Amino acid sequence: GSPQDHRALVGREKRLVIEIRDVSYRYPHAPEGALALDGVSVTVERGEVLAVAGANGSGKSTLGRLCDGLLLPASGAVVVDGMDTADEATLWDVRSLVGMVFQDSEEQLFMPTVLEDVAFGPLNQGIEPDKAFEMATRTLDQVGMLAAARKAPYHLSAGEKRRAALAGVLVMKPEILILDEPTTYLDPPGQRELLQLLSGLPQAKVLVTHDSLFARALAD
């Protein structure tokens, strides 16, 4: 069946959306014995906010990238809504469930205007242009960025770039958000705006951060 059919079935059977089971990971060129992750196990329930905190280089971002199959574990398993990320047959379905917001928003903003950036995902899925731009407009309104729709991304403030990048993820209707250091480059007002926005979103979230105050304010 479709990913939506699978989600409906799994949703009735279980409440877990992410299961990380005894996962280890070593980057290919790391020194022998140097593990980025070593025997990590954690679960995330539907709607839950999990904060992964720690110093730079402690494996936080690695864990986030494992959750949507950008990386695959050396041992153990990462299961998203009942699907193992190592299973190529369902990896596309996993990635349709998970939205990744990277630390550097400019990695996700590359079109001439903000509206085109947000519409890029739906257009790339083959959705008709009128429908794709309607979806993008609604999502920009959701994140308080409708007034910037026609702006070039490089004219945005750091906080606006973060919200535009988030809109580009939300327009794809993910059930899980992975947020990698979301407060980077944000001043205190920008952090407060982002916190308010994220608090109102229903998705399960994995918050990768070294910002303990932001983590404490958002996470379960």
C-alpha angles and dihedrals in degrees: 000000000000123000087255091056090048092049092051091051095046091043090062093047104047145006099216116102098176128032118179108189121195092316124184127180134184123185110238096245098039118121115269109278095018107126122187088198127016121192098330119176125179139142133211122202126211109285094006123134114218119190118206106196133180147108124302110284094023094118100260097129091042089058091050093051091050090058094067099034097255083125127025122215121254087219136000124033141274112208121189116192090336095313123113110228089217090064106094090198092067102026092101089053090050091053091049088059097046126066118195121205107193126217092246107054091198089071086068100039113073109128126096093255137025091242091055090049093054092044092050095086097050091043089051088054090057097256113154112264096242091052093043093053091045089054090047092050092051092048094049088052089051091057095041095251103111092111089059096051095111096040124107109249092237089063092062128099119243091261092049091049090052092051092046090051090049090051089054088057098040093052087068089059099233121185093212129043123203109197115192111202092325095182095057111128092004122128118219095270090049090050092051092049091049092047091052091048095048092045089060096051117098098212124109107254136205107200113199107195149136088207102102095183093054091044092051092049095051109027131085 
